[in-house]
Amino acid sequence: MQTGQVAGPLLAGALIPVIGLPELYLIDALALCVTVWAVYRLPSLPPLSGTATRRAGVREIAAGFRYISGHTVLLLSFLADIIAMVLGMPRALFPQLAAQTYAPYGEGLALGLLFAAIPIGAVLGGLFSGTFSRARRHGWMVIGAVVVWGVAITGFGLSRDLWVAVAFLAVAGVADMVSMVFRGAILLSAATDEMRGRMQGVFTVVVAGGPRLADVLHGTAGSAFGPRTAVAGGGLLVVAVMLALAAAVPALRRYRV
């Protein structure tokens, strides 16, 4: 998945001046139709043996939220991702930064590199994931990864050189991969079998929805304070809020396999 997110932006950055942006969006839309067909063709997944068949509804959603509220570690793992993604994902400002701060490098190249940098770091984090596979303090790994993410995003916001900016975003990508791995491990080990699917649904909503909220927040802050200030300020907020949450609620710090 991350490799695709590397190749896509780099290829788009090279093809925008050749093919054009509307045509590239059309190609992307047609490719997504293939993905939808592939998902439709997936086999059904029957419930666990002995589990009563239930239809999804508001009652099940409410039960999922009650389950989260009663399991502090799960709740904190979701909050950690919300903090990182909402306060520290400046993707909405990449086009403006490419057109202004990094314009001397070529707007298309700069934009492609900015969008590809975080996935590049995530791929590297995956390749070297054996270095942390034996960690038992999963809570501390999540906290540390979110703090590193915030520091890296702050460094990106302060960078005027494109390659330095890409390096900071790559570090953020490594931190994001580490956070994702250990939040997923906490989810799979802390939730019971019958609730794991619902928790995975919440996980998907957080992962998909957090960056959308970040787009609104950073777009608004970028208009008010300038893109570089908004990015750096968001990174600092990630560090401050994550450390405050870890200090105030010790459950995540104490969690271990």
Secondary structure, DSSP 8 states (H G I E B T S, - for coil): -HHHHHHHHHHHHHHHHHH-HHHHHHHHHHHHHHHHHHHHTS------TT-------HHHHHHHHHHHHT-HHHHHHHHHHHHHHHHH--GGGHHHHHHTTTGGG-HHHHHHHHHHHHHHHHHHHHHTGGGSTT---HHHHHHHHHHHHHHHHHHHHH--SHHHHHHHHHHHHHHHHHHHHHHHHHHHHHS-HHHHHHHHHHHHHHHHHHHHHHHHHHHHHHHHH-HHHHHHHHHHHHHHHHHHHHHH-THHHH---
